Amino acid sequence: GSKIFMRARMRAALEMIDAMGPVALSADTPARRMRDHIGEVVDHMQAAKDELNSQATAYLERSSRLVEQFGYAFFNAGEDYHALPREVALRVLARIILCIGGGPYAPSTESLLRVYDKIY
């Protein structure tokens, strides 16, 4: 399946394990170990997402300017942008498109990849 909603699926798995009740989760049971492991994975995924978002924010602060009243943005897609890790570059594109597009959601990953591929 899609990796886009992996954290949500992990959280759903945690809820299922929690529903087993306190006896199944006491001490050192397989359910407890699995719950602890999934919790660590979710925390790690959130930390990675936060770091990617932080890098995208830092790039946008130094390399773009939004002109809201006219609905456009200045964006430097030069060497600095091309040096960004792919996931950071996609977040940068998503934020710019979201700001100037006026929609409630960022474009789909598929749409972002098409734009990304054209820039490169």
Kinemage of the C-alpha trace (Angstrom):
@kinemage 1
@onewidth
@group {chain A} dominant
@subgroup {mainchain}
@vectorlist {calphas} color= white
{ca gly a 1} P 0.000 0.000 0.000
{ca ser a 2} L 0.836 3.663 -0.083
{ca lys a 3} L 3.468 4.939 2.306
{ca ile a 4} L 1.808 8.346 2.463
{ca phe a 5} L -0.451 7.406 5.368
{ca met a 6} L 1.910 4.987 7.108
{ca arg a 7} L 1.876 6.882 10.420
{ca ala a 8} L -1.932 6.791 10.458
{ca arg a 9} L -1.901 3.037 9.853
{ca met a 10} L 0.668 2.585 12.611
{ca arg a 11} L -1.505 4.563 15.018
{ca ala a 12} L -4.502 2.413 14.061
{ca ala a 13} L -2.427 -0.684 14.865
{ca leu a 14} L -1.618 0.825 18.268
{ca glu a 15} L -5.316 1.329 18.939
{ca met a 16} L -6.023 -2.311 18.050
{ca ile a 17} L -3.306 -3.517 20.405
{ca asp a 18} L -4.533 -1.196 23.157
{ca ala a 19} L -8.015 -2.666 22.733
{ca met a 20} L -6.618 -6.023 23.906
{ca gly a 21} L -6.786 -4.644 27.412
{ca pro a 22} L -4.414 -4.263 30.331
{ca val a 23} L -3.824 -7.981 30.887
{ca ala a 24} L -2.498 -8.494 27.338
{ca leu a 25} L -0.307 -5.409 27.681
{ca ser a 26} L 1.101 -6.137 31.125
{ca ala a 27} L 4.718 -6.985 31.775
{ca asp a 28} L 6.686 -8.491 28.908
{ca thr a 29} L 4.036 -9.967 26.619
{ca pro a 30} L 4.336 -10.136 22.818
{ca ala a 31} L 1.501 -7.602 22.521
{ca arg a 32} L 3.328 -5.209 24.853
{ca arg a 33} L 6.603 -5.554 22.954
{ca met a 34} L 4.809 -4.984 19.643
{ca arg a 35} L 2.998 -1.953 21.026
{ca asp a 36} L 6.245 -0.467 22.309
{ca his a 37} L 7.997 -1.099 19.000
{ca ile a 38} L 5.187 0.431 16.923
{ca gly a 39} L 5.142 3.433 19.259
{ca glu a 40} L 8.877 3.940 18.692
{ca val a 41} L 8.417 3.694 14.919
{ca val a 42} L 5.600 6.273 14.986
{ca asp a 43} L 7.747 8.625 17.085
{ca his a 44} L 10.683 8.187 14.695
{ca met a 45} L 8.473 8.860 11.657
{ca gln a 46} L 7.083 12.014 13.283
{ca ala a 47} L 10.586 13.247 14.096
{ca ala a 48} L 11.666 12.650 10.483
{ca lys a 49} L 8.608 14.513 9.180
{ca asp a 50} L 9.286 17.416 11.553
{ca glu a 51} L 12.906 17.629 10.367
{ca leu a 52} L 11.903 17.619 6.690
{ca asn a 53} L 9.330 20.334 7.359
{ca ser a 54} L 11.916 22.358 9.267
{ca gln a 55} L 14.335 22.158 6.341
{ca ala a 56} L 11.577 23.209 3.914
{ca thr a 57} L 10.675 26.162 6.132
{ca ala a 58} L 14.304 27.279 6.369
{ca tyr a 59} L 14.704 27.092 2.594
{ca leu a 60} L 11.510 29.060 1.955
{ca glu a 61} L 12.494 31.746 4.467
{ca arg a 62} L 15.760 32.410 2.675
{ca ser a 63} L 14.809 31.693 -0.956
{ca ser a 64} L 11.247 32.775 -1.643
{ca arg a 65} L 8.895 35.694 -1.310
{ca leu a 66} L 5.120 35.461 -1.421
{ca val a 67} L 3.181 38.365 -2.900
{ca glu a 68} L -0.275 37.538 -1.573
{ca gln a 69} L -2.173 40.512 -2.911
{ca phe a 70} L -1.319 39.459 -6.472
{ca gly a 71} L -1.428 35.684 -5.890
{ca tyr a 72} L 2.092 34.767 -6.913
{ca ala a 73} L 5.427 33.933 -5.360
{ca phe a 74} L 9.043 34.485 -6.253
{ca phe a 75} L 10.912 31.248 -5.895
{ca asn a 76} L 14.559 30.509 -6.612
{ca ala a 77} L 14.778 27.063 -8.230
{ca gly a 78} L 18.515 27.385 -8.756
{ca glu a 79} L 21.448 25.485 -7.323
{ca asp a 80} L 20.254 25.748 -3.723
{ca tyr a 81} L 16.902 24.201 -4.619
{ca his a 82} L 18.528 21.447 -6.677
{ca ala a 83} L 20.797 20.632 -3.720
{ca leu a 84} L 17.813 19.960 -1.448
{ca pro a 85} L 16.934 16.364 -0.644
{ca arg a 86} L 13.989 15.267 -2.798
{ca glu a 87} L 11.522 15.064 0.106
{ca val a 88} L 12.404 18.602 1.212
{ca ala a 89} L 12.109 19.918 -2.352
{ca leu a 90} L 8.656 18.338 -2.667
{ca arg a 91} L 7.537 19.988 0.567
{ca val a 92} L 8.801 23.344 -0.713
{ca leu a 93} L 6.786 22.934 -3.912
{ca ala a 94} L 3.692 21.851 -1.995
{ca arg a 95} L 3.824 24.895 0.263
{ca ile a 96} L 4.324 27.337 -2.590
{ca ile a 97} L 1.471 25.836 -4.602
{ca leu a 98} L -0.759 25.759 -1.528
{ca cys a 99} L -0.053 29.427 -0.775
{ca ile a 100} L -0.718 30.737 -4.249
{ca gly a 101} L -3.327 28.175 -5.306
{ca gly a 102} L -5.841 29.086 -2.636
{ca gly a 103} L -7.007 25.510 -2.111
{ca pro a 104} L -7.407 23.869 1.284
{ca tyr a 105} L -4.982 21.027 0.530
{ca ala a 106} L -1.562 20.674 -1.026
{ca pro a 107} L -1.393 18.950 -4.403
{ca ser a 108} L -1.187 15.175 -4.513
{ca thr a 109} L 2.217 13.563 -4.392
{ca glu a 110} L 1.741 12.460 -8.006
{ca ser a 111} L 1.098 16.060 -9.112
{ca leu a 112} L 4.061 17.343 -7.119
{ca leu a 113} L 6.335 14.748 -8.674
{ca arg a 114} L 5.323 15.878 -12.161
{ca val a 115} L 6.224 19.499 -11.318
{ca tyr a 116} L 9.406 18.393 -9.585
{ca asp a 117} L 10.462 16.363 -12.636
{ca lys a 118} L 9.899 19.377 -14.915
{ca ile a 119} L 12.087 21.587 -12.706
{ca tyr a 120} L 14.874 19.033 -12.838
